[in-house]
């Protein structure tokens, strides 16, 4: 999961609605929030920032402000561990050609 902040050139609420709808339709988006005072859109999820900008440029001028990966994901990605030792047992008969009935 990563947090991507995008600056938009919005003129009215209709443009805001189009931008929110186009970004929320992408796969991997968890949450979308808009700050109309600063005209910034914040997207949280597993989505590439270039894909977000590509979708938004159809509606308005867009620039990437910041893109920050989640620290918890990086900690789990680089964590080293020792896998448990697995023991296998194989049973062997003394005489494999012996009679089954006896």
CORRA-V746769 format. One record per pair of residues at least 12 apart in sequence whose ideal C-beta (glycine too) atoms are under 10 Angstrom apart, sorted by sequence separation. I is the first residue (numbers start at 0). J is the second residue. D is the distance in whole Angstrom. If there is no record, write none. Layout:
BEGIN
i->I j->J d->D
i->I j->J d->D
END
This chain:
BEGIN
i->19 j->31 d->6
i->30 j->42 d->8
i->31 j->43 d->8
i->51 j->63 d->8
i->5 j->18 d->9
i->18 j->31 d->9
i->19 j->32 d->9
i->29 j->42 d->9
i->30 j->43 d->5
i->31 j->44 d->9
i->42 j->55 d->10
i->19 j->33 d->6
i->28 j->42 d->6
i->29 j->43 d->5
i->30 j->44 d->7
i->49 j->63 d->8
i->18 j->33 d->7
i->27 j->42 d->10
i->28 j->43 d->8
i->29 j->44 d->4
i->40 j->55 d->8
i->48 j->63 d->5
i->51 j->66 d->9
i->28 j->44 d->4
i->29 j->45 d->8
i->5 j->22 d->8
i->16 j->33 d->10
i->25 j->42 d->8
i->27 j->44 d->5
i->28 j->45 d->8
i->29 j->46 d->9
i->48 j->65 d->9
i->49 j->66 d->10
i->15 j->33 d->6
i->22 j->40 d->7
i->26 j->44 d->9
i->27 j->45 d->4
i->28 j->46 d->5
i->48 j->66 d->5
i->3 j->22 d->10
i->23 j->42 d->9
i->25 j->44 d->8
i->26 j->45 d->9
i->27 j->46 d->5
i->47 j->66 d->9
i->15 j->35 d->7
i->22 j->42 d->6
i->25 j->45 d->10
i->26 j->46 d->8
i->27 j->47 d->9
i->31 j->51 d->10
i->19 j->40 d->8
i->23 j->44 d->10
i->25 j->46 d->5
i->38 j->59 d->9
i->40 j->61 d->8
i->18 j->40 d->6
i->22 j->44 d->10
i->25 j->47 d->9
i->12 j->35 d->8
i->15 j->38 d->9
i->27 j->50 d->9
i->28 j->51 d->9
i->41 j->64 d->9
i->9 j->33 d->9
i->22 j->46 d->8
i->26 j->50 d->10
i->40 j->64 d->9
i->41 j->65 d->10
i->42 j->66 d->10
i->45 j->69 d->10
i->3 j->28 d->10
i->15 j->40 d->9
i->25 j->50 d->7
i->39 j->64 d->6
i->1 j->27 d->10
i->7 j->33 d->8
i->9 j->35 d->7
i->25 j->51 d->7
i->39 j->65 d->10
i->43 j->69 d->9
i->0 j->27 d->9
i->7 j->34 d->10
i->37 j->64 d->9
i->45 j->72 d->9
i->2 j->30 d->10
i->4 j->32 d->10
i->7 j->35 d->10
i->10 j->38 d->10
i->22 j->50 d->10
i->25 j->53 d->10
i->0 j->29 d->7
i->9 j->38 d->6
i->22 j->51 d->6
i->25 j->54 d->7
i->0 j->30 d->10
i->4 j->34 d->9
i->7 j->37 d->10
i->8 j->38 d->7
i->9 j->39 d->10
i->21 j->51 d->9
i->22 j->52 d->10
i->24 j->54 d->8
i->6 j->37 d->8
i->7 j->38 d->5
i->9 j->40 d->9
i->6 j->38 d->6
i->7 j->39 d->7
i->22 j->54 d->6
i->4 j->37 d->10
i->5 j->38 d->10
i->6 j->39 d->6
i->7 j->40 d->6
i->21 j->54 d->5
i->22 j->55 d->7
i->5 j->39 d->7
i->6 j->40 d->8
i->21 j->55 d->7
i->4 j->39 d->6
i->5 j->40 d->5
i->4 j->40 d->7
i->5 j->41 d->8
i->18 j->54 d->9
i->21 j->57 d->7
i->22 j->58 d->10
i->3 j->40 d->9
i->4 j->41 d->5
i->5 j->42 d->7
i->18 j->55 d->6
i->21 j->58 d->7
i->3 j->41 d->7
i->4 j->42 d->8
i->17 j->55 d->9
i->20 j->58 d->9
i->2 j->41 d->7
i->3 j->42 d->5
i->18 j->57 d->10
i->2 j->42 d->8
i->3 j->43 d->8
i->17 j->57 d->9
i->18 j->58 d->6
i->1 j->42 d->9
i->2 j->43 d->5
i->3 j->44 d->9
i->17 j->58 d->5
i->18 j->59 d->7
i->1 j->43 d->8
i->2 j->44 d->9
i->16 j->58 d->10
i->17 j->59 d->8
i->0 j->43 d->6
i->1 j->44 d->8
i->3 j->46 d->7
i->5 j->48 d->8
i->15 j->58 d->10
i->18 j->61 d->9
i->0 j->44 d->6
i->1 j->45 d->7
i->3 j->47 d->9
i->4 j->48 d->9
i->14 j->58 d->6
i->15 j->59 d->9
i->0 j->45 d->6
i->1 j->46 d->8
i->3 j->48 d->5
i->13 j->58 d->10
i->14 j->59 d->6
i->0 j->46 d->9
i->1 j->47 d->9
i->3 j->49 d->10
i->5 j->51 d->6
i->1 j->48 d->8
i->3 j->50 d->10
i->5 j->52 d->7
i->3 j->51 d->6
i->7 j->55 d->7
i->3 j->52 d->9
i->7 j->56 d->10
i->9 j->58 d->9
i->10 j->59 d->8
i->5 j->55 d->7
i->8 j->58 d->10
i->9 j->59 d->6
i->7 j->58 d->8
i->8 j->59 d->5
i->9 j->60 d->9
i->7 j->59 d->5
i->8 j->60 d->4
i->7 j->60 d->7
i->8 j->61 d->8
i->6 j->60 d->9
i->7 j->61 d->6
i->8 j->62 d->9
i->6 j->61 d->7
i->7 j->62 d->8
i->5 j->61 d->6
i->6 j->62 d->5
i->5 j->62 d->7
i->6 j->63 d->8
i->7 j->64 d->10
i->5 j->63 d->6
i->6 j->64 d->5
i->4 j->63 d->8
i->5 j->64 d->6
i->6 j->65 d->10
i->3 j->63 d->7
i->4 j->64 d->4
i->5 j->65 d->9
i->3 j->64 d->9
i->4 j->65 d->5
i->5 j->66 d->9
i->3 j->65 d->7
i->4 j->66 d->8
i->2 j->65 d->8
i->3 j->66 d->5
i->4 j->67 d->8
i->2 j->66 d->8
i->3 j->67 d->8
i->1 j->66 d->6
i->2 j->67 d->5
i->3 j->68 d->10
i->1 j->67 d->7
i->2 j->68 d->8
i->1 j->68 d->5
i->2 j->69 d->7
i->0 j->68 d->8
i->1 j->69 d->6
i->0 j->69 d->5
i->0 j->71 d->8
i->1 j->72 d->8
i->0 j->72 d->6
END
